[in-house]
Amino acid sequence: MGGLFSKSYYHTDPVTFATQITDTESDDTSNCKEYDYIVVGGGSAGCVVASRLSEDPSVSVLLIESGKSKGNLFTQIPLAFTKVFGSEVDWSFTTTPQKAQGGKQPYWARGRILGGTSVLNACIYHRCSPEDFDGWAKGGATGWSYDDLEPYFKKAERFLPNKVPESVNIEHKGQSGPWVIGQDGDDSGTAPIIPKIIAACQNVGMDYHEDLNKGGRTLGVVRLPGTVDEKGRSAYPSSYRVWFCHTQIFSAETGSSTATAYLTNEVLARPNLTVACSITVERILFDREPSLRAAGVQLTTAPAAPKFRVRAKREIILSGGVIGSAQTLLLSGIGPKDELEQVGVNCVQDLPSVGKHLADHISGGPFIFRAKPGYTLDYLNNRLAGAPAILQWLLWGTGPFGKMPLGSAAFMRTDDPVLFDQTHETVKDLSSGPNSPDLEFMWTPAIVPDFFSSGKPGEHGITFSSVALKPESEGSIVLRSNSVWEKPLIDGNYFASENDVNVVLRGVRLLFKLARTEPLASVLDLRPQSADKDSYFWPGDLEMDKFTDDQLRDWIRANGAPAAHPVGTCRIGQSSSNSVVDPSLKVHGVGGLRIVDASVFPTQISGHPIATIVAMAEKLADLVKDSRNSAPVV
Ligand SMILES: Cc1cc2nc3c(=O)[nH]c(=O)nc-3n(C[C@H](O)[C@H](O)[C@H](O)COP(=O)(O)OP(=O)(O)OC[C@H]3O[C@@H](n4cnc5c(N)ncnc54)[C@H](O)[C@@H]3O)c2cc1C
């Protein structure tokens, strides 16, 4: 969708970049259009890889994305990110019925658009704990320690805060990367309840620090850095803000998905880069001689549309995300042999870990406290009252709509005796190390009962989640059929481990306490006599001693919601018996095929994943470039 004065660089008709085929049974790619590299999935990682590989004008790169090239107004308003859920740019997955949650089927938002889930996420930029990555390296993911990744965090970043808090050492930040990262450093424009929460967190015993990404120990309450534009406001792709008769007449690319950061018009204009959108890869095609090698992909625009193929002279890189990469491998015959046979897929490489070891952060669901009027952003739900704020964003990009939806958070260890009573349940230490958290509080200054609804008119509230960062439960992704058009079975297996429930429970108890701690307590409007279990203010209205631990556990299981950070379905490891890719991100036993995205995380990390995904994609691009001279051109 180009504007009047902007050129479209995107291919949506496969005739322009691929070769039509009629024989869909064979793997023949011999007469197909060729590219040195084919990147499957133009999401958070895929845009980075395509951009970096095409820096060398002597190689050709094809990037294939199933979703459209551009979003809509809501994909550009940071605070409106929930409005995108269920739209055409969201795959809108749901899990299988979750046993420990009484059959509940949590919703999984995932971006289906150039930029992938980075287009519809909450903008939080978190390098996470160095111990997360040092644990990866110790576990066999050689080359992925924090020291190995730090140069790539920096390579990606252009740290441009609109106000640098004093304690932030910008020497530790990247300053010339494509991805603008900022930090507000103050609360102007945010809901007045936010500084009260931060102060209450300190009053219950948490440290406050200003630089979440400084490395070392990052426990405490923080203002979050985010993917923001140069004016210091959060921004989403291609901010076309001036319209005439539904036509874009002005386009200002201000940030900040990986599509807009890495696929700028300058990059898209490279003659050696082809970006195909609204095109879905059905399967990988293989050469069998002299050894098994990924040789090309089969693609199309719709289930019954003509099929096309392209051939890779050097390598195929899968970046389809935690679902898409696993699904593509499985549909291509790479995965657990017995499972593949059950859905009629011929196994070409028996790899038992494909689709397994799915790890996600899980929260106890929205924990909502009633607030006094004037402290939250609930007024924005009223069109009349919200209109000036939306106008402010449209004209200047500032105000509450330009702010990160979750601008602050707290990271804790559940074995911290200052914060948590250690005499109740036992909680195992599953953290990555003594300086790493296993629990996070996130908050939104409004009533957000679920992904799709907001508070009732006239009501005001603050929504917290208590999120287990290192859950023990592992889930899986399994094919439902042999068609890419049928969504796979996603089983988060949430709360299968009682330890995960207990981590969240410790957090919920602390939330009761936080709400009764100044200066937050004074701006809340709790109703301790409330008996309305159907109210979204239940159980927050009541005192903690009204509940037994078992009642709270039941509430957590019934309301538990994933924090949208699934990883691990194609994890890195040394052995093909329990991992999918080796430390060079090459699929075990298959030549010419690598993966980079959230699926390759060897274990879950203790925070928000996109900074790591982008750093890994940066590093993968270097690994591919380094092996260019040694890898044969086929
Ligand atoms: C609501 C929400 C809020 C979040 N907030 C944050 C946050 O604030 N900070 C943070 O760090 N993380 C956040 N996350 C998580 C983070 O955004 C994701 O983990 C990350 O974007 C995933 O990147 P990826 O490259 O693995 O996959 P994706 O970005 O999902 O990319 C995969 C791409 O592959 C495409 N694809 C899949 N299959 C095919 C196929 N067969 N053919 C062609 N294309 C295909 C998809 O359409 C997609 O574009 C959030 C997630 C959600 C859902």
Residues whose N, C-alpha, C, O or C-beta is under 5 A from the ligand:
A	BS01	LIG	V40 G41 G42 G43 S44 A45 G46 I64 E65 S66 G67 A109 R110 G111 R112 I113 G115 G116 T117 S118 L120 N121 A122 C123 I124 I279 T280 V281 S319 G320 G321 V322 G324 A564 H565 D597 A598 S599 H608 P609 I610 A611 I613
